[in-house]
Each structure stands twice: as C-alpha cells, then as structure tokens.
Amino acid sequence: MKNFDYIRPASISDAIDAAAEPGAAYLAAGTNLLDLMKGGVTRPDRLVDITRLPGLDRIEWLPDGGVRIGAMVRNADLAHDVDFARGFPAVAEALLSGASAQLRNAATVGGNLLQRTRCAYFYDTASACNKREPGTGCDARDGENRLHAVLGWSEGCIATHPSDFCVPLVALDSVAEIEGRSGKREIALEALHRLPGDTPERESVLEPGDLIVALRLPAEARGFSAHARYLKVRERTSYAFAVASAAAALRIEQGVIRDARLALGGVAAKPWRARAAEQYLAGRQGDAVSFFHAAEAALADARPSGNNGFKIELARRIIVRALTLAAAGTPARLPALPASHFSSVSGALHVA
Ligand code: SF4
C-alpha cells in the first residue's frame, strides 16, 4: 500500500482547494476507490474525505416540482424515498438493480456517477491498459471483450461505463451541479462523461478540484412517471453489472406517444442517449412495430469492438422490451427483482 495524506475539510471551498493539488482524489463511500487503491490500480497522494461536509446529504423538492439530490445521499436512501420513487420510478428501479444491498447502503449518488469501468484489464496491473497507463496499449482488444462497448469506442479503449443509475438520469435530462476553483456551474449529465478517443484516461469533463455537489431532475421528468421502466440484462441477477440495459420513458395521450425518452447502459463509455429513437417514436402508436424500428434507430451506429457482436442484437431486444413494459404502465410496486427481465411480479419494496 502506498502512503497517502488524508484530509477531512470543513467546507466545500476547503475541499476544492485540497483536491485541486496534483495526485489528490475525493473520497466519499469509497466503494470503488478503495478497491482500486488496494489493487494498486490508482495510487493517489492525497485523499480528501467529503463525507462530513454539511448539506450534501439532502433530498430537496423544488418549487417547480423538480428534485435536487445532494451528492452524499446514499443510493439506498434515494431509492427507498417513496416520493422520489413515485416521481421518478425508472431511476429508483435502476438504483435498486445496481450492486448489492450492502453496497447501496454505503454508496453515494455522486460517487455512482464517477465510478470507474469494470474492464478486467483495467483492474489487472500486469495488463496493458491505456486508461490506467496512457500509451501502453489495450489488452482487451484481443482479449476477453464480450462485455465491452459497441457504441462510441475507439482503437485506444473499448471499456463501458458501469452505472445503472446514470442511464435513466441521462434519459430524463438531469443536471449535475458542480463547484470548483472557478466557481459554480452546471453540466447536463449527458455531457459529463467523455468518450475515449485518444485520451481514455480522461473519463469526464471535470477539472482538478471540481466537486459534484448535487444532481437535479427537472419537473418535466415527472411527466413520464406513468410509463417509465429500467430493464437490465446481467449474467447473475443477484449482483452483476449490466451486459446491456435500457431506460425507457413515454408520455402517452390517447394511445399516441407524445414524447419519448430512451437511454442505454453497458454499451459505451458513457450512458448512451438514443435521440434518434426518441424522435422516431414521437407521434407514433406504442406498438411492437414502432418499438422495433426505434431499436433499429438506437443501434444504427453500433459495431462490435471484439467478440461482442451479440450485444447489438441483445440491446435491440432490451429496448423493445423496455419500451413495451413502459407502455404497459409503471407498476404500482417495483418488481421483486428490480430491472430484471426474469420478474414481472411486483414485490413489496417501497411504493405503496
Ligand atoms: Fe484499459 Fe480501456 Fe483497454 Fe480496458 S478497454 S484494457 S480500460 S484501455
């Protein structure tokens, strides 16, 4: 284990000053970072512990009907907030489909956004990895890559972003509030993560010292609450990252789709908004033919990055199924196995 400084700032401005130094990293729950440090994958010189900063652990309802979620709110607390789950059911379903109950109790929403890829070569320090060590190559290209990207990948990196939570957030136009050395600013969540290009080590548009302090979901996102689902296919239903997933949200009037939101997970280095599919669906009947063509549009640019061509067809089918489930209506209770294609049976989780 490498020695590092540990700092517990009293204010956000102190935290930003401390984290702006080269080699510094923010520490929240540490559910990903500490694993990376133990494995020697990341070796920060300084940890800036933000768990005691005041005001970051609140869920606040805004006057216009939107919601502001502090970055230190725990995943489980947000998912089990009844008002939140009613207003944004696909987000709650995605949260409950991620990780394990123990991890959801500890993990924070801010940390969820910035978790690292689960590419096995990234975690194996004996492997070549351009993301971990720029310029060394990518052992995933000729290795075990069936779970890697089919959209937006580059010759330098074919890793995927692992978050479930981010997928409906991107579909529903959520915004990240950021504080940094140059003050406060906001970024649409869709623009937070970067595609790999020639610099896969740069995963977001954040600058040194930038701290995500909150997320906002706009009031308009609640307009989809009657027809919103998150569907995830994984290799082990109890606990695994997505092979591919989809968040689908529809606003339906008299049988016609007035507005559609669709985003994919597990297919790219960022949550993937499927705008061409959304545009196709607007004004159409919510039927199998429309959903099939929407899925075709969403995957039009997909190409295998290795032995993973199956993911393209899988993602198409997940989209059709997610849209079908959304059109049928958000269940009064979330399924007993959230986001699982194995269960349409409602459980007793939290929405009365
Ligand atoms: Fe590293 Fe990306 Fe290649 Fe995985 S896919 S080994 S993270 S460069």
Residues whose N, C-alpha, C, O or C-beta is under 5 A from the ligand:
A	BS01	SF4	C119 Y121 F122 A128 C129 N130 K131 G137 C138 D139 A140 G156 C157 I158 A159
